[in-house]
């Protein structure tokens, strides 16, 4: 795992192969396959290692707020802080999820990865339902679809933020890439705010 995570930090998903990881770990390629049946299983385990640290931080952020929309805000801020601190894991996650990539969901590692994703998603769903009860989140919003929308849109916004200078070159207007993530969080909260929501000022 240490060898694989070094690849994620240094070169990312694309350069990481079972053979290269085995060589760095001073194992035969066959020995590595005793632990992980393929690259997808290895990637899933890398993601699980990261989420085992991330989930407690996300849960603590949610627990620190009494109302639903506050929980959502704090969790989105934790996402932003986590990805800022672990940009290599963000890039790894995006590259692993590129459409058209072969995905093998049958390993034990992938099953644990799905369980962790489920825990994270459920935290958001629970916060949304609480918000609908306390009036801080619109009652007609579907909690599951809302959290899928928040998650996927956040990935796109953070990709632009992390792209920094390269993204600025594509846009023919001045843009503050440090402002785009907090702006996205604020606008997302405004879009779902219920009648009792109290949002911080811009």
Secondary structure, 3 states (H helix, E strand, C coil): CHHHHHHHHHCCCCCCCHHHHHHHCCCCHHHHHHHCCCHHHHHHHHHHHHHHHHHHHHHHHHHCCCCHHHHHHHHHHHHHHHHHHCHHHHHHHHHHCCCCCCCCCCCHHHHHHHHHHHHHHHHHHHHHHHHHHHCCECCCCCHHHHHHHHHHHHHHHHHHHHHCHHHHHHCCCCCCCCCHHHHHHHHHHHHHECCCCCCCCC
